[in-house]
Amino acid sequence: METLIIPNNLPDLSQAVVSTAEFDKHEAWLKSREGKFTASNCHKLMTYEDKPEEFPKGAMTYVEEIVIEILTNGRGKESYKSDDMDRGNDKELEAVERFENETGLVCYATGEDQKFVELCTYFGGTPDGLFDEVKMREGTEINGLIEVKCPKSKTQLFYLRNLKTATDLKKHCTNYYWQMQGNFLSTGRTTGYFISYDDRFVNPEQQILILKIDRNDDDIAKLKKRLQMAEKHKQELLKF
């Protein structure tokens, strides 16, 4: 039985140390996911998914990265930043606001309020936002999540032309598809939206792509199996 563990909220810090508060939040987030497999890297485990009993070489490389992270207390982890990544971070909340205006949904746990949600001791995910939608006619509540990307304009054009269904996302953006399925697994949520935003397009309709993606239990079963295999290999490597 999977146990969903949601970390306690971070303490409020005074306005006088807001810059330190932002730093502490980021550092706390990094620390909370240290040494764990994460939704954003699930695609590394899911190559050759048609061979569920095999553990691909790329998946083993990912396990080794996690082991190094543990053995070096995070100091041996390789990092990469670019101007495009910085722009994506700067535009993310703007994209969320645009999504809310387009759909009428209200998101929370966004931006610096995002939380790493642990499914178990070795896996978790950080959705870009959460929403709760109550369907009055059916009398049901839908718990969803969002994944936001603010790509290059060339990439945005490709997404607008080629991403129409979840199958398209899995085909063209395998990493983002498995990231969403990983976040469905970690949070227990059943539906979500992939959002791609680029306000440099003149036509407002081309500035944002909103693609509904549902939880795929068959794929999540495959992901669970690979995660279990990854954890087994991780523990073996830590015994050397």
Secondary structure as UniProt FT lines:
FT   HELIX           15..17
FT   HELIX           18..33
FT   TURN            34..35
FT   STRAND          37..38
FT   HELIX           39..44
FT   TURN            47..50
FT   TURN            52..53
FT   HELIX           57..71
FT   TURN            72..76
FT   HELIX           83..103
FT   STRAND          107..108
FT   HELIX           111..113
FT   STRAND          117..120
FT   TURN            121..122
FT   STRAND          123..125
FT   STRAND          129..135
FT   TURN            136..139
FT   STRAND          140..149
FT   HELIX           153..162
FT   HELIX           166..172
FT   HELIX           174..187
FT   STRAND          191..197
FT   TURN            199..200
FT   HELIX           204..207
FT   STRAND          208..214
FT   HELIX           217..237
FT   TURN            238..239
//
